């Protein structure tokens, strides 16, 4: 099995790395755009119910879109880790691979929490509980999303180290 990943990465390494990097850029970039571009624009909407509805819609679109790239990151990351054979070629970098995997795992768990919290906020919104909806959105926008952005930067930095740049 080890030989398969090494051979596959030898033949398709550039494509795998490209898909991995572009997936990270889209996932993290999407979060940055929503947090620093879209959210301030939506905040200018005066009518509270409309503002919450638009925010929930934007979050749902972001989360569904980002999920595709999270899966691609996991698949390509696995192929890179096994294809570059860090376990046998560089024990110190192999440790960094595990640290990077832990960071992405934290991001994925936070993403799942955001997804569930957003869905709970949507249910609160449908029940007419605008205050609870706003509190959930506030938590996502001001704590959970920035946490994933920060962790994403950390993971990208570790990726640069692993690629030897």
N, C-alpha and C positions, 0 to 999 in steps of 0.2 A: 504494500500500500504506500509506503514511504517513497518508493521509486516512482510510483504513478504521479504523486504530487510534484516531485522534483522534475520529472520529465515534462509534465504539463506546464509547470511554471517556466521551465526553460524555453518551451515553444511559444507560450502565450503570456509571458511575464509583463510585457508592456501593456497589453490590453487589460490584464488583471489590475495592475497598478493604476492605470488610467481610470478604470471603473471605480476602484477604491477611493482614489483622491476626489474624483468628480462627485461621488456619492456623499463624501464628507463635506465637500464644499456646498452642495445643494442643501443637505440637512442643516448644517450649522448656519449657512448663509440665509436659508429660509427663516430660521429662528431670529436671526439678527434683523432681517428686513421687517418681520412682523413686530418685533419689539421696538425698534427705533424708527421705523418709517410708517407702517400701517397703524399701529396702536395710537400714536399721537394724532393722526388724522381722524381716526374714529372717535377719539376723545373730544373732538370739537362738535360732535353731534349733540344737540341740546336735549332732545327727547330721550329720556332714560331707557324706555322699553326698546326703542329702535337701536340705540347704542349697544345695549346688551345683546339683542338679536344679531346684529352685524358682527359683534365680537365673537359670539358663539359660532357663527357661520365661518368666519375667517379661521378660527382655531380648528374647527372640524376639517376644513380643507387642508390646512397646514399639516395636521396630524396624519390624515390619510395619505397625503403626498409624501411626507417624510418617512412613513412606514416602509414604503418601497425601497428607499435608499438605505434605511437601517438594515434591511434584509440583505441588500447588495453588499454593504460594508461587512456584515458578518460572513458572508460567503467568500468574498474576495480576501478578507483578512485571514480566513482559514487557509485558503490556497497560498497566500503569501507566506504565512508562518510555516506551513509544512513544506512548501516548495523551496523556500530559502534554507530549510533545514537548520534553523537556529539552534535547535536542541543539540545537534551533533557538531555544528561548526563554530558556534560562539556562545558559550554558556552565559556570559555576562549580558549579551544582547537577548538571549532567551528569557532571562529574568525581566528585561524591559518589555518584551513581548507580553508577558503575563501581566505586568503592571498596566500596559496599554489595554489589554483585554479587560482588566478590572475597571478601568476608567470607562470604557465603552459599555460595560455591563451596568455600571452605576447610571450612565446616561440612559440606557435602555429601560432600567427599572424606574427612573425618574420620568421617562417618556410614558411608560405604562400608567404611572400615577397621574400624570397630567391628563392622559386620555380618559381615565376613569373619573377624575375630578371634573373635567370638562363635560362629560356625559351626565354626571350628577348635577352640574350647574344647569344643563339643558333641561333636565327633569324639573328642577326647581323653577326655572323660567316658565315652563309650561303650566306649572301649578300656580303661577302668579307671584311667587316669592322672589321679588326683584332684589331685595336686600341680600338674601343668601346667595343669589346668583352673582351679584356684584362682588361679594366677599370672595367667592370661589375664583372668579375671574381675576380679582386683585392678587390673590395668592399665586395663581399661575403666572400672571404677567410680571409680577415684581419679585418673585422668589424662585419659582421652579424653572421658568424659561431662562432667566439669567444664569442659574446654576448649570443648566445644560450647555449654554453658550460657553461658559468658563471651562467646563470639563471638555468640551469639544476642542477648544484652543490647546488645552493640555495634551489631549490625544494627538492632535496634529503635530505638536512640537515633538512628542515622542516618536511619531512616524518619521519625521525628518531625521531624527537621530538614527533610527533603524535603517533608513535608506543611505546613511553614511554621508550626509551633507553637512 
